[in-house]
Structure formats: structure tokens, C-alpha cells
């Protein structure tokens, strides 16, 4: 039983670290090709902020903002954890 608990803890910890750690490899913001919308998101994320607040600040339709944020997360530019979005570059 204790081995199962320890194994579950290690799994939960590795998932948490994967979700909150920046991707491997350095990303230099100066060399990235960013759209104006991506630049705006990164400018707004000087500090991590709740996703809902970020969507309001962007002032674009929710569906469009969700696609933009998903693309940025896939590119390793931002990360979302526990409802807060933060930049990784």
C-alpha cells in the first residue's frame, strides 16, 4: 500500500512539474516570429494573471482568444496552471 502511495505521489509530482516547467531549450523572444496578437498577450503577461482577466484585457471574441492561447501554449510561449496564465519567454 505504501509503495502505491509513493508511486502515485511521484506520478502526480512529475505531471505537475511537466505542466509548470518551461519547455526544454531556450527561447529568445527577439528571434521568435510573433503576430501582433501574440505580442499583445506577452505584454499583458508581465505578471501571471487569471485566464478570465486575460481574455477581458485582450478584448477579442472568446473563441478567437482561446485558439490564440492554445496555439501559444503549443509553441511554448505561455503556460496555464490552476487557471493562471504566465509567459515562458
Secondary structure as UniProt FT lines:
FT   HELIX           2..20
FT   HELIX           29..31
FT   HELIX           36..44
FT   TURN            45..46
FT   STRAND          49..50
FT   HELIX           51..58
FT   HELIX           62..74
FT   TURN            75..76
FT   STRAND          78..81
FT   TURN            82..83
FT   STRAND          84..87
//
